Amino acid sequence: MDIVCLGELLIDLFPAEIGRRLVEVSAFHPKPGGAPGNVAVAARRLGLASAFIGKVGDDAFGRFLIDTLAAEGVETRAIRLDDEARTTLAFIALPDPHHAEFVFYRNPGADTRLRPDELDGELLRHARALHVGSLSLVAEPSRAATFQAVEIARAAGALVSFDVNYRPSLWPAPDAAVAAIRDLLPLAHVVKVNEDELCLLTGTADPDAGGAALLAAGPALVVVTLGARGSAYRSADAAGFVPAFPVDTVDAIGCGDAFMAGVLAGLLGNADGGAWPQRLDDDHLRAILRYANAVGALTATRAGALPALPTAAEVDEFLQVTSG
Ligand code: ADP
């Protein structure tokens, strides 16, 4: 297995209109969502084998989410059903194409109720990479399950990837989020943040200074997403900025997850099982972030998250056309 993604699988309720605040939206359309689920599908479309570990409600939405991942070719055997809590819902508004507002219905949601004893240890021990986010750190028992999965994967020699993906409304206070995220940082090899998250964790939104501060917490690679401007990277040996591809943006939903899958695809290589620690120099990282920026840019040109994620062939064609 190339990538195991662990965390929330939920229903995104997309607004019928862009340019309105939450309470002004006339209708919401249910779509499969949850950042780690998006990464699993994005990785699959880029040609990697992927699996998902998590929990959904034993309800129509939960079964729909499992069916959706399975139809994409994502391994779903480690997804558990909860017969007490419902599948989490996230209402979304897009006051403009680049910014989303969220209201979560998760009181508690099934995704937070994944227990450590429900993890598929076999799957984790055979993964080349484990990808997690911070939504599973908000509450127990999914927080303990996340840390245990990370420990199993690390012990088996897998790359651990962490998208901070901070959603303020889910946490009792920012300090609680910072503390939980800081606990995970030293256990992750690759950490992805946007500028707001960088600022929350380091006190600066500057990718250079903030990236260095995050790197000092333990990861081998820090990537900073900068929306329509591009992305930045920092490892022990390299640091730099890679500009975005200018595209006609429909919405930026799913771009970060698409980008993340692009980074993981680049680090893991295609067929050779390549050693990712040898890909942390400027040459490799510039190429990897250029590829990931292309995956993100293509996602921005289409509506929604999952339906917007491009295939490897689409990314290759886009890169060929773009470089003339
Ligand atoms: P997140 O905030 O979820 O981490 P971003 O919205 O910054 O993610 O998007 C991730 C990446 O996708 C960016 O670094 C960029 O490469 C690409 N991207 C996002 N929005 C656009 C856009 N409007 N135009 C071109 N590329 C984009």
Residues whose N, C-alpha, C, O or C-beta is under 5 A from the ligand:
A	BS01	ADP	N194 T225 L226 G227 A228 G230 S231 A244 F245 V247 T249 A252 C255 G256 F259 A292 N293 G296 A297 A300
